[in-house]
Amino acid sequence: METAEERATFIRAHTVLATVPFVPEIRLLTATDVTPLWRATHTFLGEHGLEVPFWCVPWAGGQALARWVLDHPEAVRGLRVVDFGAGSGLVAIACALAGASSVRAVDIDPLALEACLLNAGANGVALDATCADVVGAEASTLDADILFAGDVWYERAPAARFEAWLRSVVRSGVRVITGDPCRAYVPDGLHELDRYDIPTCADLEATALRLTRVLEVLTRAPRS
Ligand SMILES: C[S@@+](CC[C@H](N)C(=O)[O-])C[C@H]1O[C@@H](n2cnc3c(N)ncnc32)[C@H](O)[C@@H]1O
């Protein structure tokens, strides 16, 4: 899948436009049966080195952030937003609907960014999409006032990188808010803004509802 057109065709062939359970204001191209899509993408993964399809469902962390943004539009209105680890683009779309002055979806997976653009169009908003690993980048290069990171604390080594970088981004004056359904590697000492019970995809999560917190990243980790 070299071209954007090929990626868009693949996404459309394996998804339907469906309402996000906890954010009914937004519809996303969603896998109706995750397993065949996962298998299809893994076939491509072997052949083309693609990422697993995180973009095909709204994860609990993203749903919590999108809900929080739509219920607190003043948090993003008129601001420049980055949605880090955007996946489907759910949080980015919520920020655009809430009146952000610009929204950039960032992910390392080209399929995710194509999904972000298709989903943005389906919801009548515009986004920028950047395919890059920006972890470690100077905060000034993000062109952001606020950064959201939905459901990114599920693997040890990446989580450690994300935490160090996101705390440095906060020290540079950018507000950073993450949505987390109690994943294994969520940092300690984040400031809780809200919490929800989020309906989840039964094929991917152990429970039908996951307690998910909206957490603000502070400049320093707590002393242990
Ligand atoms: C579990 S998904 C969450 C997607 C979305 N935020 C949501 O909550 O629905 C995590 C996403 O982080 C992306 N990701 C992983 N490492 C990344 C990195 N270094 N930079 C940007 N995105 C990354 C993955 O490709 C994936 O799309």
The ligand as a Gaussian input file, in Angstrom:
#p B3LYP/6-31G(d) Opt

LIG

0 1
 C       -4.154000       2.219000      21.275000
 S       -3.936000       3.335000      19.930000
 C       -4.875000       4.757000      20.474000
 C       -5.475000       5.521000      19.312000
 C       -6.346000       6.715000      19.703000
 N       -5.594000       7.724000      20.408000
 C       -7.533000       6.264000      20.550000
 O       -7.470000       6.424000      21.778000
 O       -8.481000       5.716000      19.983000
 C       -2.248000       3.967000      20.112000
 C       -1.739000       4.735000      18.879000
 O       -0.438000       5.274000      19.164000
 C        0.327000       5.198000      17.970000
 N        1.750000       5.313000      18.319000
 C        2.549000       4.377000      18.884000
 N        3.806000       4.865000      19.015000
 C        3.793000       6.134000      18.533000
 C        4.776000       7.160000      18.379000
 N        6.043000       6.989000      18.763000
 N        4.406000       8.338000      17.829000
 C        3.119000       8.546000      17.433000
 N        2.144000       7.602000      17.532000
 C        2.479000       6.421000      18.075000
 C       -0.079000       3.861000      17.368000
 O        0.263000       3.755000      16.000000
 C       -1.595000       3.876000      17.630000
 O       -2.289000       4.461000      16.544000

